[in-house]
Amino acid sequence: MKIKYDLSLITLIALFEKTTHAQVKDCFQDNVLSRLTFVVQLGELSKAVGKFGANVKHLEAKLKKKIRIVEFDPDKLVFIRHMVLPLQIQGIEEIEEGRVVITGNDTQTKGLIIGRNAANLRNLENNCRRYFPEIKEIRVV
């Protein structure tokens, strides 16, 4: 699946890269979490966030939007773990082709991952499918 960008997203990516000096892999508006998500290349997360989150704070003030920075990983299970951060999970495994199970630490964490009417979980699936189209379902146990 090819990802297409409009002019506003290209401008945002250019601003992000100029401010943080980190390479952006992707950028998208996450409507469920109502924030702008930047996916940076592997190993670029600390550079993108900046010392004490300075880059994040600067960009949020400049764009007047909440932003989230996620590190890409070619391993889909590691990438899903990055997508649910800062929530701590016990484990994540692929039980069969395209079906992933996340094991939560406690009921509160599970509830935050799933969200009301499973909105957060479906959003997580859709966001992960941008890079791993073979993901059919993500479950939380």
DSSP file (Angstrom, degrees, kcal/mol; ACC not computed):
  #  RESIDUE AA STRUCTURE BP1 BP2  ACC     N-H-->O    O-->H-N    N-H-->O    O-->H-N    TCO  KAPPA ALPHA  PHI   PSI    X-CA   Y-CA   Z-CA
    1    1 A M              0   0    0      0, 0.0     2,-0.3     0, 0.0     0, 0.0   0.000 360.0 360.0 360.0 126.8    0.0    0.0    0.0
    2    2 A K        -     0   0    0      1,-0.0     2,-0.5     2,-0.0   128,-0.0  -0.683 360.0-140.6 -85.5 137.7    1.4    3.4   -1.0
    3    3 A I        -     0   0    0     -2,-0.3     2,-0.4   127,-0.0    -1,-0.0  -0.881  16.2-158.1-100.3 126.4    1.0    6.2    1.4
    4    4 A K        -     0   0    0     -2,-0.5     2,-0.4     0, 0.0    -2,-0.0  -0.850   2.8-156.4-107.3 141.1    0.1    9.6   -0.2
    5    5 A Y        -     0   0    0     -2,-0.4     2,-0.2    23,-0.0    23,-0.0  -0.891   5.8-143.3-114.8 143.6    0.8   12.9    1.5
    6    6 A D     >  -     0   0    0     -2,-0.4     4,-2.0     1,-0.1     3,-0.3  -0.489  39.4 -94.4 -93.1 175.5   -0.9   16.2    0.9
    7    7 A L  H  > S+     0   0    0      1,-0.2     4,-2.3     2,-0.2     5,-0.2   0.854 122.4  55.9 -60.7 -37.9    1.0   19.5    1.0
    8    8 A S  H  > S+     0   0    0      1,-0.2     4,-2.2     2,-0.2    -1,-0.2   0.899 108.8  46.9 -64.8 -39.6    0.2   20.2    4.7
    9    9 A L  H  > S+     0   0    0     -3,-0.3     4,-2.6     2,-0.2    -1,-0.2   0.889 110.8  52.0 -68.7 -38.3    1.7   16.9    5.8
   10   10 A I  H  X S+     0   0    0     -4,-2.0     4,-2.3     2,-0.2    -2,-0.2   0.907 110.3  49.4 -62.9 -40.8    4.8   17.4    3.7
   11   11 A T  H  X S+     0   0    0     -4,-2.3     4,-2.4     2,-0.2    -2,-0.2   0.911 111.0  49.7 -63.2 -43.0    5.2   20.8    5.4
   12   12 A L  H  X S+     0   0    0     -4,-2.2     4,-2.7     2,-0.2    -2,-0.2   0.905 110.7  49.5 -62.7 -41.9    4.8   19.3    8.8
   13   13 A I  H  X S+     0   0    0     -4,-2.6     4,-2.8     2,-0.2     5,-0.2   0.921 111.3  49.2 -63.1 -44.0    7.4   16.6    8.1
   14   14 A A  H  X S+     0   0    0     -4,-2.3     4,-2.3     2,-0.2    -2,-0.2   0.912 112.5  47.8 -62.5 -42.6    9.8   19.2    6.8
   15   15 A L  H  X S+     0   0    0     -4,-2.4     4,-2.3     2,-0.2    -2,-0.2   0.920 112.5  49.4 -63.1 -44.2    9.3   21.4    9.9
   16   16 A F  H  X S+     0   0    0     -4,-2.7     4,-2.9     1,-0.2     5,-0.4   0.935 112.9  46.0 -60.2 -48.6    9.7   18.3   12.2
   17   17 A E  H  X S+     0   0    0     -4,-2.8     4,-2.2     1,-0.2    -1,-0.2   0.877 113.1  50.0 -65.0 -37.4   12.9   17.2   10.5
   18   18 A K  H  < S+     0   0    0     -4,-2.3    -1,-0.2    -5,-0.2    -2,-0.2   0.892 116.4  42.0 -67.1 -38.9   14.3   20.8   10.6
   19   19 A T  H  < S+     0   0    0     -4,-2.3    -2,-0.2    -5,-0.2    -1,-0.2   0.912 129.2  25.1 -74.1 -43.5   13.5   21.2   14.3
   20   20 A T  H  < S-     0   0    0     -4,-2.9    -3,-0.2    -5,-0.2    -2,-0.2   0.688  86.3-137.8 -99.0 -20.3   14.6   17.8   15.5
   21   21 A H     <  +     0   0    0     -4,-2.2     2,-0.4    -5,-0.4    -4,-0.1   0.739  63.1 129.0  62.5  24.6   17.2   16.7   12.9
   22   22 A A        -     0   0    0     -6,-0.3     2,-0.4    25,-0.1    -1,-0.3  -0.860  65.4-112.6-108.2 145.8   15.6   13.2   13.0
   23   23 A Q        -     0   0    0     -2,-0.4    18,-2.1    -3,-0.1     2,-0.4  -0.645  27.9-144.6 -82.0 127.3   14.5   11.3    9.9
   24   24 A V  E     -A   40   0A   0     -2,-0.4    16,-0.3    16,-0.2     3,-0.1  -0.760  18.4-176.8 -92.7 132.6   10.7   10.9    9.6
   25   25 A K  E    S-     0   0A   0     14,-3.4     2,-0.3    -2,-0.4    15,-0.2   0.803  71.1 -12.0 -90.4 -37.4    9.4    7.7    8.1
   26   26 A D  E     -A   39   0A   0     13,-1.8    13,-3.1     2,-0.0    -1,-0.4  -0.986  52.1-159.8-159.5 160.4    5.7    8.8    8.2
   27   27 A C  E     +A   38   0A   0     -2,-0.3     2,-0.3    11,-0.2    11,-0.2  -0.977  19.7 163.7-146.6 133.6    3.3   11.3    9.7
   28   28 A F  E     -A   37   0A   0      9,-2.3     9,-3.0    -2,-0.3     2,-0.6  -0.996  39.7-111.8-151.0 154.6   -0.4   11.0   10.1
   29   29 A Q  E     -A   36   0A   0     -2,-0.3     2,-1.0     7,-0.2     7,-0.2  -0.774  26.8-151.7 -86.2 117.8   -3.3   12.6   12.0
   30   30 A D  E  >> -A   35   0A   0      5,-2.8     5,-1.9    -2,-0.6     4,-0.6  -0.805  13.8-176.2 -92.8 101.9   -4.6   10.2   14.6
   31   31 A N  T  45S+     0   0    0     -2,-1.0    -1,-0.2     3,-0.2     5,-0.0   0.798  77.6  55.1 -73.3 -29.8   -8.3   11.2   14.9
   32   32 A V  T  45S+     0   0    0      1,-0.2    -1,-0.2    87,-0.1    88,-0.1   0.933 120.4  30.7 -69.2 -45.4   -9.2    8.8   17.7
   33   33 A L  T  45S-     0   0    0      2,-0.2    -1,-0.2    87,-0.1    -2,-0.2   0.469 106.0-133.0 -89.4  -2.4   -6.4   10.1   20.0
   34   34 A S  T  <5 +     0   0    0     -4,-0.6    32,-0.4     1,-0.2     2,-0.3   0.926  65.3 107.9  46.6  58.4   -6.7   13.6   18.5
   35   35 A R  E   <S-A   30   0A   0     -5,-1.9    -5,-2.8    30,-0.1     2,-0.5  -0.981  73.7-105.7-153.2 162.0   -3.0   14.1   17.9
   36   36 A L  E     -Ab  29  67A   0     30,-2.6    32,-2.5    -2,-0.3     2,-0.5  -0.797  35.0-153.6 -91.1 126.8   -0.4   14.2   15.2
   37   37 A T  E     -Ab  28  68A   0     -9,-3.0    -9,-2.3    -2,-0.5     2,-0.5  -0.902   8.1-166.7-109.7 126.2    1.7   11.1   15.1
   38   38 A F  E     -Ab  27  69A   0     30,-3.0    32,-2.8    -2,-0.5     2,-0.6  -0.940   7.0-156.3-108.3 129.0    5.3   11.2   13.7
   39   39 A V  E     -Ab  26  70A   0    -13,-3.1   -14,-3.4    -2,-0.5   -13,-1.8  -0.929  17.1-165.2-105.3 117.0    7.0    7.8   13.0
   40   40 A V  E     -Ab  24  71A   0     30,-2.6    32,-3.0    -2,-0.6   -16,-0.2  -0.622  26.1 -90.9-102.0 161.0   10.7    8.2   13.0
   41   41 A Q    >   -     0   0    0    -18,-2.1     3,-1.9    -2,-0.2     4,-0.2  -0.180  59.8 -73.9 -65.2 161.0   13.4    5.8   11.8
   42   42 A L  T 3  S+     0   0    0      1,-0.3    -1,-0.2     2,-0.1    31,-0.1  -0.329 120.1  14.9 -58.3 129.1   14.9    3.2   14.0
   43   43 A G  T 3  S+     0   0    0     29,-0.2    -1,-0.3    -3,-0.1     4,-0.2   0.452 102.1  95.5  86.4   1.5   17.4    4.7   16.6
   44   44 A E    <>  +     0   0    0     -3,-1.9     4,-2.3     1,-0.1     5,-0.2   0.411  51.5  96.6-103.0   0.9   16.1    8.3   16.0
   45   45 A L  H  > S+     0   0    0      1,-0.2     4,-2.6    -4,-0.2     5,-0.3   0.919  83.5  46.8 -62.0 -48.1   13.7    8.5   18.9
   46   46 A S  H  > S+     0   0    0      1,-0.2     4,-2.2     2,-0.2    -1,-0.2   0.878 113.7  49.6 -64.7 -36.0   15.9   10.2   21.5
   47   47 A K  H  4 S+     0   0    0     -4,-0.2    -1,-0.2     2,-0.2    -2,-0.2   0.895 112.4  48.5 -66.2 -39.7   17.0   12.8   18.9
   48   48 A A  H  < S+     0   0    0     -4,-2.3    -2,-0.2     1,-0.2    -1,-0.2   0.896 114.0  44.4 -68.6 -41.4   13.4   13.5   17.9
   49   49 A V  H  < S-     0   0    0     -4,-2.6     6,-1.2    -5,-0.2     7,-1.2   0.897 100.0-156.3 -71.8 -40.7   12.2   13.9   21.5
   50   50 A G    ><  -     0   0    0     -4,-2.2     3,-1.8    -5,-0.3     2,-0.3  -0.078  38.9 -32.1  85.6 170.1   15.1   16.1   22.5
   51   51 A K  G >  S-     0   0    0      1,-0.3     3,-1.5     2,-0.2    -4,-0.0  -0.456 132.9 -10.4 -65.9 124.4   16.6   16.7   26.0
   52   52 A F  G 3  S-     0   0    0     -2,-0.3    -1,-0.3     1,-0.3    -2,-0.1   0.758 127.2 -63.4  55.9  28.3   13.8   16.6   28.6
   53   53 A G  G <> S+     0   0    0     -3,-1.8     4,-2.4    -7,-0.1    -1,-0.3   0.733  92.1 146.9  74.5  22.2   11.2   16.6   25.7
   54   54 A A  H <>  +     0   0    0     -3,-1.5     4,-2.5     1,-0.2    -4,-0.2   0.889  69.0  49.3 -61.1 -42.2   12.2   20.0   24.5
   55   55 A N  H  > S+     0   0    0     -6,-1.2     4,-2.6     2,-0.2    -1,-0.2   0.904 111.1  49.9 -65.4 -40.3   11.6   19.3   20.8
   56   56 A V  H  > S+     0   0    0     -7,-1.2     4,-2.6     2,-0.2     5,-0.2   0.944 113.0  46.0 -62.6 -47.9    8.1   17.9   21.6
   57   57 A K  H  X S+     0   0    0     -4,-2.4     4,-2.1    -8,-0.2    -2,-0.2   0.911 113.3  49.9 -61.9 -43.0    7.2   20.9   23.7
   58   58 A H  H  X S+     0   0    0     -4,-2.5     4,-2.2    -5,-0.2    -1,-0.2   0.927 113.6  44.9 -62.0 -46.3    8.5   23.3   21.0
   59   59 A L  H  X S+     0   0    0     -4,-2.6     4,-3.0     2,-0.2     5,-0.3   0.891 111.3  52.8 -67.3 -39.7    6.6   21.6   18.2
   60   60 A E  H  X>S+     0   0    0     -4,-2.6     4,-1.6    -5,-0.2     5,-0.8   0.905 112.1  46.1 -62.3 -40.2    3.4   21.4   20.2
   61   61 A A  H  <5S+     0   0    0     -4,-2.1    -2,-0.2    -5,-0.2    -1,-0.2   0.901 116.0  45.4 -67.9 -40.3    3.6   25.1   20.9
   62   62 A K  H  <5S+     0   0    0     -4,-2.2    -2,-0.2    -5,-0.2    -1,-0.2   0.902 122.5  34.7 -71.1 -41.4    4.4   26.0   17.3
   63   63 A L  H  <5S-     0   0    0     -4,-3.0    -1,-0.2     2,-0.2    -2,-0.2   0.641  96.0-136.0 -87.8 -15.7    1.7   23.7   15.7
   64   64 A K  T  <5S+     0   0    0     -4,-1.6     2,-0.3    -5,-0.3    -3,-0.2   0.874  71.1 105.0  56.4  39.5   -0.9   24.2   18.5
   65   65 A K  S   <S-     0   0    0     -5,-0.8     2,-0.3    -6,-0.3    -1,-0.2  -0.983  78.6-107.5-142.7 150.8   -1.5   20.5   18.4
   66   66 A K        -     0   0    0    -32,-0.4   -30,-2.6    -2,-0.3     2,-0.3  -0.603  40.8-162.1 -73.1 138.6   -0.6   17.5   20.6
   67   67 A I  E     -b   36   0A   0     -2,-0.3     2,-0.4   -32,-0.2   -30,-0.2  -0.903  12.3-161.8-124.9 158.2    2.1   15.4   18.9
   68   68 A R  E     -b   37   0A   0    -32,-2.5   -30,-3.0    -2,-0.3     2,-0.5  -0.998   7.2-153.3-136.0 136.4    3.3   11.9   19.5
   69   69 A I  E     -b   38   0A   0     -2,-0.4     2,-0.4   -32,-0.2   -30,-0.2  -0.957  13.8-177.3-116.8 127.4    6.6   10.4   18.4
   70   70 A V  E     -b   39   0A   0    -32,-2.8   -30,-2.6    -2,-0.5     2,-0.5  -0.964  23.0-130.0-124.8 138.1    6.9    6.6   17.7
   71   71 A E  E     -b   40   0A   0     -2,-0.4   -30,-0.2   -32,-0.2     2,-0.1  -0.756  24.7-131.0 -89.0 130.0   10.0    4.8   16.7
   72   72 A F        -     0   0    0    -32,-3.0   -29,-0.2    -2,-0.5   -27,-0.1  -0.474  24.3-176.2 -76.2 149.3    9.6    2.5   13.7
   73   73 A D        -     0   0    0     -2,-0.1     6,-0.2   -31,-0.1     7,-0.1  -0.978  29.9-137.4-143.8 134.6   10.8   -1.1   13.8
   74   74 A P  S    S+     0   0    0      0, 0.0     2,-0.6     0, 0.0     3,-0.1   0.726  89.9  82.9 -65.9 -18.8   10.8   -3.7   11.0
   75   75 A D  S  > S-     0   0    0      1,-0.2     4,-2.4    -3,-0.0     3,-0.2  -0.775  76.1-149.3 -84.3 119.2    9.6   -6.3   13.5
   76   76 A K  H  > S+     0   0    0     -2,-0.6     4,-2.3     1,-0.2     5,-0.2   0.828  93.4  53.9 -63.2 -32.7    5.8   -5.9   13.8
   77   77 A L  H  > S+     0   0    0      2,-0.2     4,-1.8     1,-0.2    -1,-0.2   0.902 110.9  45.5 -69.1 -39.4    5.7   -7.0   17.4
   78   78 A V  H  > S+     0   0    0     -3,-0.2     4,-2.1     2,-0.2    -2,-0.2   0.898 112.5  52.4 -67.5 -39.8    8.3   -4.5   18.5
   79   79 A F  H  X S+     0   0    0     -4,-2.4     4,-2.0    -6,-0.2    -2,-0.2   0.905 108.0  50.0 -63.3 -41.5    6.5   -1.8   16.5
   80   80 A I  H  X S+     0   0    0     -4,-2.3     4,-1.5     2,-0.2    -1,-0.2   0.899 109.0  53.0 -63.3 -39.7    3.2   -2.6   18.2
   81   81 A R  H  X S+     0   0    0     -4,-1.8     4,-0.8     1,-0.2    -1,-0.2   0.906 109.1  49.4 -60.5 -41.3    5.0   -2.4   21.5
   82   82 A H  H  < S+     0   0    0     -4,-2.1     3,-0.5     1,-0.2    -1,-0.2   0.863 107.3  55.8 -64.3 -36.0    6.3    1.1   20.5
   83   83 A M  H  < S+     0   0    0     -4,-2.0    -1,-0.2     1,-0.2    -2,-0.2   0.813 107.9  47.2 -69.2 -30.0    2.8    2.1   19.5
   84   84 A V  H >< S+     0   0    0     -4,-1.5     3,-2.0    -3,-0.2    -1,-0.2   0.577  93.2 147.6 -90.0  -8.3    1.3    1.3   22.9
   85   85 A L  T 3<  +     0   0    0     -4,-0.8     3,-0.1    -3,-0.5    -3,-0.0  -0.339  51.5  40.2 -56.5 145.5    4.0    3.1   24.9
   86   86 A P  T 3  S+     0   0    0      0, 0.0    -1,-0.3     0, 0.0     2,-0.2  -0.968 102.2  88.1 -86.7   6.1    4.0    4.6   27.5
   87   87 A L  S <  S-     0   0    0     -3,-2.0     2,-0.5    -6,-0.1    -3,-0.1  -0.476  78.2-131.1 -67.9 135.5    1.7    1.8   28.7
   88   88 A Q        -     0   0    0     -2,-0.2    17,-0.8    -3,-0.1     2,-0.3  -0.760  25.6-171.8 -91.3 128.9    3.6   -1.1   30.1
   89   89 A I  E     -C  104   0B   0     -2,-0.5    15,-0.2    15,-0.2     3,-0.1  -0.891  24.9-139.9-119.5 152.1    2.6   -4.5   28.7
   90   90 A Q  E    S-     0   0B   0     13,-2.2     2,-0.3    -2,-0.3    14,-0.2   0.929  76.4 -22.6 -74.3 -46.1    3.8   -8.0   29.9
   91   91 A G  E     -C  103   0B   0     12,-1.3    12,-3.1     2,-0.0     2,-0.3  -0.987  46.0-151.9-160.7 165.7    4.1   -9.5   26.5
   92   92 A I  E     +C  102   0B   0     -2,-0.3     2,-0.3    10,-0.2    10,-0.2  -0.978  23.9 164.6-146.3 131.9    3.2   -9.5   22.9
   93   93 A E  E     -C  101   0B   0      8,-2.3     8,-3.1    -2,-0.3     2,-0.7  -0.989  38.1-121.2-148.3 155.7    3.1  -12.5   20.6
   94   94 A E  E     -C  100   0B   0     -2,-0.3     6,-0.2     6,-0.2     3,-0.1  -0.880  23.7-175.2 -98.1 114.3    1.7  -13.6   17.2
   95   95 A I  E     -     0   0B   0      4,-1.5     2,-0.3    -2,-0.7    -1,-0.2   0.845  69.5 -11.5 -82.3 -32.9   -0.5  -16.6   17.8
   96   96 A E  E >  S-C   99   0B   0      3,-1.0     3,-2.4     0, 0.0    -1,-0.2  -0.936 104.7 -48.3-153.5 174.7   -1.2  -17.3   14.2
   97   97 A E  T 3  S-     0   0    0     -2,-0.3     3,-0.1     1,-0.3    -2,-0.0  -0.248 125.7  -4.9 -54.8 114.7   -0.7  -15.6   10.9
   98   98 A G  T 3  S+     0   0    0      1,-0.2    38,-2.9    -2,-0.1    39,-2.2   0.397 107.2 108.7  85.7  -3.3   -1.9  -12.0   11.2
   99   99 A R  E <   -Cd  96 137B   0     -3,-2.4    -4,-1.5    37,-0.2    -3,-1.0  -0.937  46.2-173.0-113.4 121.3   -3.3  -12.4   14.8
  100  100 A V  E     -Cd  94 138B   0     37,-2.7    39,-3.0    -2,-0.5     2,-0.5  -0.904   8.7-157.4-116.4 138.4   -1.4  -10.7   17.6
  101  101 A V  E     -Cd  93 139B   0     -8,-3.1    -8,-2.3    -2,-0.4     2,-0.5  -0.967   2.9-160.8-118.4 127.1   -2.1  -11.0   21.3
  102  102 A I  E     -Cd  92 140B   0     37,-3.3    39,-2.7    -2,-0.5     2,-0.6  -0.914   8.8-149.8-104.5 129.2   -1.0   -8.3   23.8
  103  103 A T  E     -C   91   0B   0    -12,-3.1   -13,-2.2    -2,-0.5   -12,-1.3  -0.890  17.1-148.4-100.3 117.0   -0.8   -9.4   27.5
  104  104 A G  E     -C   89   0B   0     -2,-0.6   -15,-0.2   -15,-0.2     3,-0.1  -0.449  14.4-132.0 -84.3 157.1   -1.5   -6.4   29.8
  105  105 A N  S    S-     0   0    0    -17,-0.8     2,-0.3     1,-0.2    -1,-0.1   0.918  83.8 -10.7 -70.8 -45.5    0.0   -5.9   33.2
  106  106 A D  S  > S-     0   0    0      1,-0.0     4,-2.2    -3,-0.0     5,-0.2  -0.876  78.0 -90.5-147.9 176.2   -3.4   -5.1   34.9
  107  107 A T  H  > S+     0   0    0     -2,-0.3     4,-2.5     1,-0.2     5,-0.1   0.834 121.2  55.9 -65.5 -32.4   -7.0   -4.4   34.1
  108  108 A Q  H  > S+     0   0    0      2,-0.2     4,-2.1     1,-0.2    -1,-0.2   0.927 109.1  46.1 -66.3 -43.3   -6.4   -0.6   34.0
  109  109 A T  H  > S+     0   0    0      2,-0.2     4,-2.2     1,-0.2    -2,-0.2   0.920 112.7  50.4 -63.4 -44.1   -3.7   -1.0   31.3
  110  110 A K  H  X S+     0   0    0     -4,-2.2     4,-2.5     1,-0.2     5,-0.2   0.919 110.1  50.8 -59.7 -43.3   -5.9   -3.4   29.4
  111  111 A G  H  X S+     0   0    0     -4,-2.5     4,-3.1     1,-0.2    -1,-0.2   0.879 109.5  49.9 -62.9 -38.8   -8.7   -1.0   29.5
  112  112 A L  H  < S+     0   0    0     -4,-2.1    -1,-0.2     2,-0.2    -2,-0.2   0.871 112.0  47.9 -68.7 -36.5   -6.6    1.9   28.3
  113  113 A I  H  < S+     0   0    0     -4,-2.2    -2,-0.2    -5,-0.2    11,-0.2   0.918 119.1  39.4 -68.1 -42.6   -5.3   -0.2   25.3
  114  114 A I  H  < S-     0   0    0     -4,-2.5     7,-1.8    -5,-0.2     6,-0.8   0.943  94.1-170.7 -74.6 -48.5   -8.8   -1.3   24.4
  115  115 A G    ><  -     0   0    0     -4,-3.1     3,-1.7    -5,-0.2     2,-0.2  -0.013  42.1 -32.6  79.3 170.6  -10.6    2.0   25.0
  116  116 A R  G >  S-     0   0    0      1,-0.3     3,-1.9     2,-0.2     4,-0.1  -0.446 135.4  -3.6 -65.7 130.8  -14.4    2.6   25.0
  117  117 A N  G 3  S-     0   0    0      1,-0.3    -1,-0.3    -2,-0.2    -2,-0.1   0.786 124.9 -72.6  53.7  31.2  -16.1    0.4   22.5
  118  118 A A  G <> S+     0   0    0     -3,-1.7     4,-2.4    -7,-0.1    -1,-0.3   0.714  95.0 141.2  60.1  24.6  -12.7   -0.9   21.5
  119  119 A A  H <>  +     0   0    0     -3,-1.9     4,-2.1     1,-0.2    -4,-0.2   0.915  68.9  47.4 -63.6 -44.3  -12.0    2.4   19.7
  120  120 A N  H  > S+     0   0    0     -6,-0.8     4,-2.3     1,-0.2    -5,-0.2   0.887 112.6  49.8 -65.3 -38.2   -8.3    2.5   20.8
  121  121 A L  H  > S+     0   0    0     -7,-1.8     4,-2.4     2,-0.2    -2,-0.2   0.921 111.9  46.4 -67.7 -44.8   -7.7   -1.1   19.8
  122  122 A R  H  X S+     0   0    0     -4,-2.4     4,-2.5    -8,-0.3    -1,-0.2   0.874 112.9  51.6 -64.3 -37.1   -9.2   -0.7   16.3
  123  123 A N  H  X S+     0   0    0     -4,-2.1     4,-2.6    -5,-0.2    -2,-0.2   0.912 108.6  50.5 -64.7 -42.9   -7.2    2.5   15.9
  124  124 A L  H  X S+     0   0    0     -4,-2.3     4,-2.3     2,-0.2    -2,-0.2   0.917 110.5  50.1 -59.7 -44.6   -4.0    0.7   16.9
  125  125 A E  H  X S+     0   0    0     -4,-2.4     4,-2.0     2,-0.2    -2,-0.2   0.944 112.0  47.0 -58.7 -49.1   -4.8   -2.0   14.3
  126  126 A N  H  X S+     0   0    0     -4,-2.5     4,-0.6     1,-0.2    -2,-0.2   0.906 112.8  48.6 -62.3 -42.6   -5.4    0.6   11.5
  127  127 A N  H >< S+     0   0    0     -4,-2.6     3,-0.6     1,-0.2     4,-0.3   0.880 112.9  47.6 -66.0 -37.8   -2.2    2.5   12.4
  128  128 A C  H >X S+     0   0    0     -4,-2.3     4,-2.3     1,-0.2     3,-1.2   0.810 102.5  63.7 -72.7 -29.4   -0.1   -0.7   12.4
  129  129 A R  H 3< S+     0   0    0     -4,-2.0    -1,-0.2     1,-0.3    -2,-0.2   0.694  85.3  75.1 -68.1 -17.9   -1.7   -1.9    9.1
  130  130 A R  T << S+     0   0    0     -4,-0.6    -1,-0.3    -3,-0.6    -2,-0.2   0.853 115.9  18.9 -59.0 -32.7   -0.1    1.2    7.4
  131  131 A Y  T <4 S+     0   0    0     -3,-1.2    -2,-0.2    -4,-0.3    -1,-0.2   0.681 135.1  38.2-110.7 -27.2    3.3   -0.7    7.7
  132  132 A F    ><  +     0   0    0     -4,-2.3     3,-2.0     1,-0.1    -1,-0.2  -0.728  60.4 175.5-128.2  81.0    2.2   -4.3    8.2
  133  133 A P  T 3  S+     0   0    0      0, 0.0    -1,-0.1     0, 0.0    -4,-0.1   0.668  73.1  73.6 -63.0 -15.2   -0.9   -5.0    6.0
  134  134 A E  T 3   +     0   0    0     -3,-0.1     2,-0.5     2,-0.0    -5,-0.1   0.602  68.5 108.3 -75.5  -9.4   -0.8   -8.7    7.1
  135  135 A I    <   +     0   0    0     -3,-2.0   -36,-0.2     1,-0.2     3,-0.1  -0.566  39.5 171.5 -71.3 120.1   -2.1   -7.8   10.6
  136  136 A K        -     0   0    0    -38,-2.9     2,-0.3    -2,-0.5   -37,-0.2   0.845  61.1  -2.1 -93.8 -43.1   -5.7   -9.1   10.7
  137  137 A E  E     -d   99   0B   0    -39,-2.2   -37,-2.7     2,-0.0     2,-0.4  -0.999  49.9-154.2-154.1 144.9   -6.5   -8.6   14.4
  138  138 A I  E     -d  100   0B   0     -2,-0.3     2,-0.3   -39,-0.2   -37,-0.2  -0.994  21.3-172.0-120.9 129.0   -4.9   -7.4   17.7
  139  139 A R  E     -d  101   0B   0    -39,-3.0   -37,-3.3    -2,-0.4     2,-0.5  -0.877  14.4-145.6-120.0 153.4   -6.4   -8.8   20.9
  140  140 A V  E      d  102   0B   0     -2,-0.3   -37,-0.2   -39,-0.2   -39,-0.0  -0.975 360.0 360.0-118.7 127.5   -5.7   -7.9   24.5
  141  141 A V              0   0    0    -39,-2.7   -38,-0.2    -2,-0.5    -1,-0.1   0.351 360.0 360.0-124.3 360.0   -5.8  -10.6   27.3
